[in-house]
Amino acid sequence: MELSSISRRNFLNLAVGAGAAGALAACGSSGPGTSGGGSGASATYWYLTGAPGEQIRKDTVDRFNKDNSDSKIQGTAYQNDAYKTKIKTAIGAGQAPTIIWGWGGGGLKSYVEAGQVEDLTDWFGQNAAVKDKLFETSFGPATINGKIYAMPAETVAPIVLFYNKEVFQKNGAQPPQSWDDIMNLVTLFNGKGIAPFSLGGQSRWTNMMWMEFLFDRIGGPELFQGVFEGKPNAWSAPGAKEALTKLRQLIDANGFVKGFSSITADSNADQALLYRGKAAMMLHGTWTYGSMANDGGNFVKDGKLGWMNFPPVTGGKGDPSNTVGNPGQYYAISSKATAEQKETAKKFFKDAVLSDAEVKEWVDSGAVPVAKSSQSMLAASKDAEFLNFVYDISTKAKNFGQSWDQALSPTAAEALLDNIAKFFQKSIGPDEFISNMNGTIGK
């Protein structure tokens, strides 16, 4: 089993904050790739290109169609940016595919408010075995106003705190167990001429991960939940200013590598700083493990990479088991589909999505699928220790918060990333950040 080298751009290939694509450029040279076929009760399903997911999605469709000749799935694969444009236009025109591939959260919420997707709450109630086989923490971004509007699917990717064990050992340091420990380590490593934290700050969402954890650890998950629900002045909720103040103290203390605002995450330069010992720690998604294993020489192979959940903040409300990141991908059913197509989609969800065969394919690709059955397959991986850590942190989290730029509307997400960049550049402080973001609620 080999871990795939997956960037967040690939992992979050429906990032709502990203710019829209121009021309529709689907896989292949002459248009979108398709699989399956049929008529009558046949359902359509649009998903994304790119390894390893595209082949795994196609294999799942092929297996379903082999067993269901009268109610097939017609799969069509699109490249990332092209898909974002295509699906938005199709849903707006009432011509969405039967099965809508997405990231839940803010995008799904907009579909729900427009009456474009089916309420699956009762279906999950009638098919408890389907719901029970999935990570409980994966249902958050699928749930809008207490109702489930999408099937959690595919894989999970929490944000974790990586550290260079060799750097820690040489400097007599221990992994931080609290926010106070983090600030003490900043002093220690700066004194040794080592950057405390690597950060690809030009990418902006990398900075966002710090806010997500500090808001959770200090104010609890309900703090951002108020923002997601559009409550007036939700960014002013108790804990927000304290979280921003602590983050500002970390920036002022030179907690991040010099020049971080010019470092892009897509180049993996932030990861290189960690495995080359130029930085001691890095807060990042679990998808970076594969690229550090591939690009970092023997860094991962020799056991020099350490990992842990983000530590608690003394006096904070957030449960230490909480995590943030990407709890899964999400399949919704178009409300415009025929009754027969909807039934085919539900049968696909029940019989094919995250079947044992699909789960094995995801595990073999080096990912942790959101199916509980995956745990028994992880032991065979050469990266079993890390994958089991990802499994445990994803299943045992009291709350798994979705990345903010996925949870918010495209307009609010872009404003968020812009204000986060300004905050890290110290052109605005906590009060101005809160005021600016309160102005985006409901947009």
C-alpha positions as CSV (number, residue, x, y, z in Angstrom):
1,M,0.0,0.0,0.0
2,E,1.4,3.4,-0.9
3,L,0.2,6.7,0.4
4,S,-0.8,9.1,-2.4
5,S,0.8,12.5,-2.5
6,I,-2.3,14.7,-2.4
7,S,-2.4,18.4,-2.1
8,R,-5.3,20.3,-0.4
9,R,-6.1,21.6,-3.9
10,N,-6.8,18.1,-5.0
11,F,-8.4,17.1,-1.7
12,L,-10.6,20.1,-1.6
13,N,-11.3,20.2,-5.2
14,L,-14.6,21.8,-4.7
15,A,-13.2,24.6,-2.6
16,V,-16.0,27.2,-2.5
17,G,-13.6,30.1,-2.1
18,A,-11.7,29.3,-5.3
19,G,-12.2,31.3,-8.5
20,A,-14.5,30.0,-11.1
21,A,-13.1,28.3,-14.1
22,G,-13.3,29.5,-17.6
23,A,-14.0,27.1,-20.4
24,L,-15.3,23.7,-19.5
25,A,-12.4,21.4,-19.7
26,A,-13.3,17.9,-18.8
27,C,-11.2,14.8,-18.7
28,G,-10.0,13.5,-22.0
29,S,-9.6,15.5,-25.1
30,S,-13.1,15.8,-26.3
31,G,-15.3,16.2,-23.3
32,P,-16.2,14.7,-20.0
33,G,-15.5,11.1,-19.3
34,T,-18.4,8.8,-18.8
35,S,-19.1,5.4,-17.4
36,G,-22.3,3.3,-17.1
37,G,-25.4,3.8,-19.1
38,G,-29.0,2.6,-19.5
39,S,-32.4,4.3,-19.6
40,G,-35.7,4.5,-17.7
41,A,-34.7,4.3,-14.0
42,S,-31.1,5.2,-14.9
43,A,-29.6,7.9,-12.7
44,T,-26.9,10.4,-13.6
45,Y,-23.9,11.1,-11.4
46,W,-21.3,13.8,-11.8
47,Y,-18.0,13.6,-10.0
48,L,-14.4,14.7,-10.3
49,T,-11.4,13.5,-12.3
50,G,-8.0,12.9,-10.8
51,A,-6.2,10.0,-9.1
52,P,-6.9,8.1,-7.0
53,G,-10.6,9.1,-6.6
54,E,-11.7,9.1,-10.2
55,Q,-10.9,5.4,-10.8
56,I,-12.4,4.4,-7.4
57,R,-15.6,6.3,-8.2
58,K,-15.8,4.7,-11.6
59,D,-15.2,1.2,-10.2
60,T,-18.0,1.7,-7.7
61,V,-20.4,2.7,-10.6
62,D,-19.2,-0.2,-12.7
63,R,-19.9,-2.7,-9.8
64,F,-23.3,-1.2,-9.3
65,N,-24.2,-1.3,-13.0
66,K,-23.1,-4.9,-13.3
67,D,-25.7,-5.9,-10.7
68,N,-28.5,-3.6,-11.8
69,S,-29.0,-3.8,-15.5
70,D,-32.5,-2.1,-15.2
71,S,-31.4,0.8,-13.1
72,K,-27.9,1.9,-14.0
73,I,-25.8,4.9,-13.0
74,Q,-24.5,7.1,-15.8
75,G,-21.3,8.5,-14.4
76,T,-19.6,11.6,-15.8
77,A,-16.2,12.9,-14.6
78,Y,-15.2,16.6,-14.8
79,Q,-12.0,18.4,-13.9
80,N,-12.1,20.4,-10.7
81,D,-12.7,24.0,-11.8
82,A,-14.9,22.9,-14.7
83,Y,-17.1,21.0,-12.4
84,K,-17.7,24.0,-10.1
85,T,-19.0,26.0,-13.0
86,K,-20.9,23.1,-14.6
87,I,-22.7,22.0,-11.4
88,K,-23.6,25.5,-10.4
89,T,-25.1,26.3,-13.9
90,A,-27.0,22.9,-14.0
91,I,-28.5,23.3,-10.6
92,G,-29.6,26.8,-11.3
93,A,-31.3,25.7,-14.5
94,G,-33.0,22.7,-12.8
95,Q,-30.9,20.3,-14.8
96,A,-28.7,18.8,-12.1
97,P,-27.5,15.2,-12.3
98,T,-29.4,12.8,-10.1
99,I,-26.5,12.5,-7.7
100,I,-24.6,15.7,-6.9
101,W,-21.0,15.2,-5.6
102,G,-19.9,17.9,-3.2
103,W,-18.4,19.0,0.1
104,G,-21.5,19.6,2.2
105,G,-21.5,22.6,4.4
106,G,-22.1,26.0,2.8
107,G,-22.6,24.6,-0.7
108,L,-25.2,22.1,0.4
109,K,-26.9,24.7,2.5
110,S,-27.5,26.9,-0.5
111,Y,-29.0,23.9,-2.4
112,V,-31.3,23.2,0.5
113,E,-32.5,26.7,0.8
114,A,-33.2,26.7,-3.0
115,G,-35.2,23.4,-2.7
116,Q,-32.8,21.7,-5.0
117,V,-31.9,18.5,-3.0
118,E,-33.8,15.7,-1.3
119,D,-34.2,15.5,2.4
120,L,-32.7,12.1,3.3
121,T,-33.5,12.1,7.0
122,D,-36.3,9.6,6.8
123,W,-34.4,7.4,4.4
124,F,-31.5,7.2,6.8
125,G,-34.0,6.4,9.6
126,Q,-35.4,3.5,7.5
127,N,-31.8,2.3,6.6
128,A,-30.1,2.4,10.0
129,A,-27.5,0.0,8.8
130,V,-26.3,2.4,6.2
131,K,-26.0,5.2,8.7
132,D,-24.4,3.0,11.3
133,K,-21.6,1.9,9.0
134,L,-20.4,5.5,8.6
135,F,-18.3,7.8,11.0
136,E,-20.8,9.6,13.2
137,T,-18.6,12.7,12.9
138,S,-19.0,12.7,9.1
139,F,-22.7,13.8,9.3
140,G,-22.1,17.4,10.4
141,P,-21.6,18.9,7.0
142,A,-24.5,16.8,5.6
143,T,-26.9,18.2,8.2
144,I,-28.8,21.4,7.7
145,N,-31.3,22.7,10.3
146,G,-31.3,19.2,11.9
147,K,-32.1,17.3,8.7
148,I,-29.7,15.1,6.6
149,Y,-29.5,16.2,3.0
150,A,-26.5,14.1,1.8
151,M,-24.7,10.8,2.1
152,P,-21.3,11.1,3.7
153,A,-18.8,9.3,1.5
154,E,-15.2,8.8,0.5
155,T,-12.4,9.9,2.9
156,V,-11.6,11.9,5.9
157,A,-8.7,14.4,6.5
158,P,-8.4,16.1,9.9
159,I,-5.9,18.9,10.6
160,V,-3.1,17.8,13.0
161,L,0.0,19.2,14.6
162,F,3.1,17.7,13.0
163,Y,6.5,18.0,14.6
164,N,10.1,17.0,13.8
165,K,11.1,14.5,16.5
166,E,14.8,14.9,15.7
167,V,14.7,18.7,16.2
168,F,12.8,18.2,19.5
169,Q,15.2,15.6,20.8
170,K,18.3,17.7,19.9
171,N,16.9,20.7,21.8
172,G,15.5,18.8,24.8
173,A,11.9,19.7,23.9
174,Q,8.7,17.8,24.4
175,P,5.5,18.0,22.3
176,P,3.2,20.7,23.6
177,Q,0.4,19.7,25.9
178,S,-1.2,23.1,26.2
179,W,-1.2,26.6,24.6
180,D,1.2,27.7,27.3
181,D,3.6,25.0,26.1
182,I,3.3,26.2,22.6
183,M,4.3,29.7,23.6
184,N,7.2,28.3,25.7
185,L,8.4,26.3,22.7
186,V,8.3,29.4,20.5
187,T,10.8,31.1,22.9
188,L,12.9,28.0,23.0
189,F,13.2,27.4,19.2
190,N,13.6,31.0,18.4
191,G,16.5,31.1,20.8
192,K,18.1,28.2,18.9
193,G,17.6,29.8,15.5
194,I,14.9,27.4,14.4
195,A,11.5,28.6,13.2
196,P,8.9,27.3,15.8
197,F,6.2,26.8,13.1
198,S,6.3,26.4,9.4
199,L,3.5,28.1,7.5
200,G,2.6,28.5,3.9
201,G,0.8,31.7,4.6
202,Q,0.4,33.0,1.1
203,S,-2.3,30.3,0.6
204,R,-4.4,31.9,3.4
205,W,-6.4,28.7,4.3
206,T,-3.3,27.5,6.0
207,N,-3.6,30.5,8.4
208,M,-7.3,29.7,8.8
209,M,-6.5,26.4,10.5
210,W,-4.9,28.2,13.4
211,M,-8.1,30.3,13.9
212,E,-10.3,27.2,13.6
213,F,-8.5,25.4,16.4
214,L,-8.2,28.4,18.7
215,F,-11.9,29.3,18.3
216,D,-12.8,25.7,19.1
217,R,-10.4,25.2,22.0
218,I,-11.5,28.5,23.7
219,G,-15.1,29.0,22.7
220,G,-16.1,25.5,21.8
221,P,-17.7,24.4,18.5
222,E,-20.8,26.4,19.2
223,L,-18.9,29.6,18.5
224,F,-18.5,28.9,14.8
225,Q,-21.8,27.1,14.6
226,G,-23.4,30.5,15.3
227,V,-21.6,31.9,12.3
228,F,-22.7,28.9,10.1
229,E,-26.3,29.4,11.2
230,G,-26.1,33.1,10.3
231,K,-26.8,34.5,13.7
232,P,-26.3,38.3,13.9
233,N,-22.9,39.3,15.2
234,A,-21.9,35.7,15.7
235,W,-18.2,36.6,15.3
236,S,-18.5,38.6,18.5
237,A,-19.5,35.6,20.6
238,P,-17.6,35.0,23.8
239,G,-14.2,33.5,23.1
240,A,-13.7,35.0,19.7
241,K,-11.7,38.0,20.8
242,E,-9.6,35.9,23.2
243,A,-8.8,33.4,20.4
244,L,-7.7,36.2,18.1
245,T,-5.7,37.9,20.8
246,K,-3.8,34.7,21.5
247,L,-3.1,34.2,17.8
248,R,-1.9,37.8,17.6
249,Q,0.5,37.1,20.5
250,L,1.8,34.1,18.6
251,I,2.4,36.2,15.5
252,D,4.1,38.9,17.5
253,A,6.3,36.4,19.2
254,N,7.6,35.3,15.8
255,G,5.9,31.9,16.1
256,F,5.9,31.4,12.4
257,V,8.8,31.1,10.0
258,K,10.2,34.4,8.7
259,G,8.6,35.3,5.4
260,F,5.6,33.0,5.8
261,S,3.3,35.3,3.9
262,S,5.4,34.6,0.7
263,I,5.3,30.8,1.1
264,T,2.7,28.8,-0.8
265,A,1.3,25.5,0.5
266,D,0.8,24.2,-3.1
267,S,4.6,24.2,-3.5
268,N,5.0,22.0,-0.4
269,A,7.7,24.4,0.7
270,D,6.1,24.6,4.2
271,Q,6.5,20.8,4.5
272,A,10.1,21.0,3.3
273,L,10.9,23.4,6.2
274,L,9.7,20.8,8.7
275,Y,11.5,17.7,7.3
276,R,14.7,19.6,6.7
277,G,14.7,20.8,10.3
278,K,14.4,24.5,9.5
279,A,11.1,24.5,11.5
280,A,10.1,22.5,14.5
281,M,6.4,22.1,14.0
282,M,3.6,22.5,11.4
283,L,-0.2,22.6,11.7
284,H,-1.5,21.0,8.5
285,G,-3.9,18.4,7.0
286,T,-3.2,14.7,7.2
287,W,-2.9,14.7,3.4
288,T,0.6,16.1,3.7
289,Y,1.9,12.9,5.3
290,G,2.1,11.3,1.9
291,S,4.0,14.1,0.3
292,M,6.4,14.3,3.2
293,A,7.0,10.6,2.8
294,N,7.6,10.9,-0.9
295,D,9.6,14.1,-0.9
296,G,11.4,14.1,2.5
297,G,14.0,11.4,1.9
298,N,14.0,9.1,4.9
299,F,12.3,11.6,7.2
300,V,9.1,9.7,7.5
301,K,10.6,6.2,7.0
302,D,13.1,6.7,9.8
303,G,10.3,7.8,12.2
304,K,11.4,11.4,12.5
305,L,7.9,12.7,11.9
306,G,5.7,13.2,15.0
307,W,2.0,14.0,15.1
308,M,-0.7,14.8,17.6
309,N,-4.0,16.6,18.0
310,F,-4.0,20.3,18.7
311,P,-3.4,20.9,22.5
312,P,-6.0,22.4,24.8
313,V,-6.1,26.0,26.0
314,T,-6.3,26.3,29.7
315,G,-9.8,27.4,30.8
316,G,-11.2,26.9,27.3
317,K,-14.6,25.4,26.6
318,G,-13.6,23.1,23.6
319,D,-13.2,19.4,24.2
320,P,-9.6,18.4,23.7
321,S,-10.8,15.5,21.4
322,N,-12.3,18.0,18.9
323,T,-10.8,18.3,15.5
324,V,-11.2,20.4,12.4
325,G,-10.7,19.7,8.7
326,N,-12.6,17.7,6.2
327,P,-15.0,15.1,7.6
328,G,-15.8,13.6,4.2
329,Q,-17.3,14.2,0.8
330,Y,-21.0,14.3,0.2
331,Y,-23.5,12.9,-2.3
332,A,-26.9,14.6,-2.5
333,I,-29.9,13.7,-4.6
334,S,-31.5,16.3,-6.9
335,S,-35.0,17.1,-6.1
336,K,-35.7,17.5,-9.8
337,A,-34.9,13.9,-10.6
338,T,-37.7,11.5,-11.3
339,A,-39.0,9.2,-8.6
340,E,-37.3,6.2,-10.4
341,Q,-34.0,8.0,-10.6
342,K,-34.2,8.9,-6.9
343,E,-34.8,5.3,-6.0
344,T,-31.8,4.2,-8.1
345,A,-29.6,6.8,-6.4
346,K,-30.7,5.5,-3.0
347,K,-30.0,1.9,-4.0
348,F,-26.6,3.1,-5.1
349,F,-26.0,4.7,-1.7
350,K,-27.1,1.6,0.1
351,D,-25.4,-1.1,-2.0
352,A,-22.4,0.4,-3.6
353,V,-21.1,3.5,-1.9
354,L,-18.4,2.5,0.6
355,S,-19.0,-1.2,0.0
356,D,-16.1,-3.4,1.2
357,A,-14.6,-3.3,-2.3
358,E,-14.7,0.5,-2.4
359,V,-13.3,0.8,1.1
360,K,-10.4,-1.4,0.2
361,E,-9.6,0.7,-2.8
362,W,-9.5,3.9,-0.6
363,V,-7.3,2.2,2.0
364,D,-5.0,0.9,-0.7
365,S,-4.6,4.5,-1.9
366,G,-3.4,5.5,1.5
367,A,-6.6,7.2,2.7
368,V,-9.0,6.6,5.5
369,P,-12.5,6.2,4.2
370,V,-15.4,7.3,6.5
371,A,-16.6,3.7,6.9
372,K,-16.0,2.0,10.2
373,S,-15.1,-1.2,8.4
374,S,-11.9,0.5,7.2
375,Q,-10.2,0.0,10.6
376,S,-9.6,-3.7,10.1
377,M,-7.9,-3.0,6.8
378,L,-5.5,-0.3,8.1
379,A,-3.2,-2.8,9.9
380,A,-1.9,-4.2,6.6
381,S,-0.6,-0.8,5.5
382,K,3.1,0.1,6.0
383,D,1.7,3.4,7.4
384,A,-0.6,1.7,9.8
385,E,0.4,3.8,12.8
386,F,-0.4,7.0,11.1
387,L,-3.6,5.8,9.4
388,N,-4.8,4.4,12.7
389,F,-4.1,7.8,14.3
390,V,-6.2,9.4,11.6
391,Y,-9.0,6.9,12.1
392,D,-9.0,7.4,15.9
393,I,-8.9,11.2,15.8
394,S,-11.7,11.2,13.2
395,T,-14.0,8.7,15.0
396,K,-13.3,9.8,18.6
397,A,-13.7,13.5,18.2
398,K,-16.6,14.9,20.2
399,N,-16.9,17.4,17.4
400,F,-15.4,17.4,13.9
401,G,-15.6,20.9,12.6
402,Q,-15.6,21.4,8.8
403,S,-13.0,23.8,7.3
404,W,-14.5,27.2,7.5
405,D,-14.0,28.1,3.8
406,Q,-16.0,25.0,3.0
407,A,-18.7,25.6,5.6
408,L,-19.5,29.2,4.5
409,S,-21.0,30.6,1.4
410,P,-18.5,31.4,-1.4
411,T,-18.9,35.2,-0.7
412,A,-18.4,34.8,3.0
413,A,-15.5,32.4,2.5
414,E,-13.6,34.8,0.3
415,A,-14.1,37.6,2.7
416,L,-12.9,35.4,5.5
417,L,-9.7,34.4,3.7
418,D,-9.1,38.0,2.8
419,N,-9.5,39.1,6.5
420,I,-7.4,36.2,7.7
421,A,-4.5,37.3,5.4
422,K,-4.8,40.9,6.7
423,F,-4.8,39.6,10.3
424,F,-1.7,37.6,9.9
425,Q,0.0,40.5,8.2
426,K,-1.0,42.6,11.2
427,S,-2.8,45.2,9.1
428,I,-6.0,44.6,11.2
429,G,-6.4,43.5,14.8
430,P,-8.9,41.3,16.6
431,D,-11.6,44.0,16.8
432,E,-11.5,44.9,13.2
433,F,-11.5,41.3,12.1
434,I,-14.6,40.6,14.2
435,S,-16.3,43.7,12.8
436,N,-15.4,42.9,9.2
437,M,-16.6,39.3,9.5
438,N,-19.9,40.3,11.3
439,G,-20.6,42.3,8.1
440,T,-20.4,39.1,6.0
441,I,-23.0,37.1,7.9
442,G,-26.0,36.2,5.7
443,K,-24.0,36.9,2.5
